[in-house]
Amino acid sequence: MFVSEMSKEELNALSLAQFTGKIHLIERHDVAEIVAEQLMSYPALGFDTETRPSFTKGKVNRLALIQLATATDAYLFRMCKMSLPKTLIKLLAEPNILKIGAAIKNDFALLRRLTKVEPNGFVDLQDMMRNYHIKELGLAKIAGIVLGIRISKSQQLSNWENSTLTPAQQRYAATDAWVCYLIYEKLKQIKIEI
């Protein structure tokens, strides 16, 4: 069904893919409330967060960006420009709306610094990998194995608190959430033998 591991060379040989749908950059609290309410109608969303990197041991910066994505649209909530909207908190706590991400324990820790609400309905792709006999846990390699694509990680260590996000940052952030959604959709179509 899938290979269990993928070398860096094998990954680099795959075609580069990136999100090409509509990116919605949300920087105002009132707009965020409206968008989060609209997203409540989706059964599943790709999920990721970004934080300005810290190069000081033990220092973790605040959550700068929350990304949610469908197959065609990506929503980038700039948390460094607004407080966490109540409707977005409701969405993150809703158990009937799946939020699919990778390595989401770190995301939860950052979310808990913003709100006391317990996130529900989250699916960590890393937890799913053992059911498919995949040993790789990084999003880039999971995307390579499951989708046969390579995603760029070049913007990962960029400053997510910049006053303006560059088009490259927006595309990177959208791609990470979108790929999580696509991986989940592909995996749920495959009958697994455990």
C-alpha positions, 0 to 999 in steps of 0.5 A: 500500500505505502512504503514505510520510509522515504529517504531525503533523496526520494523525497526531493525527486518528487514533484513540488506541490503547493496550495493553489486555491484561494487564500483568505488572510484574516487580520481583523477580529470582526472578520475572524468571527464571521469566517469562523462561523462559516467554517462551522459548516465543514465536517473536516478542516486541515489545521496548522499553526505558526510561531515566530521562531526562537533561537534562545533555548527554552523561549517559545514565542506566542502563537502568530498564525492559525491555519485552517484549510479545505480542498479549495480555500485556506484561512490564515488567522493572524493571531499576532494582530488580534485576540482569539475570536469566540467563534474560532474558540467554539470551532476548535472545541467542536468535537463534530468538526475534525481538525486534521494536523501533524504534531498537534501537541505543540499546537495545543500548548500554544492554543492553551496559552490563549484560551482555557477551552480544551480543543476537541475533534482533532486528528493527529496524522502522526497517530494515524501513521502506524495503522498504515505501517508508515514510520515517517512522522514529519509532514513533508515525508508523510505527504511524499509517501501518501500523496506522492508530492514534495512540499517546500519547508523553506518558509518554516523559520521565517518571522510569522509576526511580520507586519505583512506576510509575504506571498511566499509565507502565505502560500507556505502556511496555506500549503501545510494546512491543505496538505493535512486535509488531503492526506486525511481524505486519502487515508480514509479512502483506504481500507487498512489491515492491522 
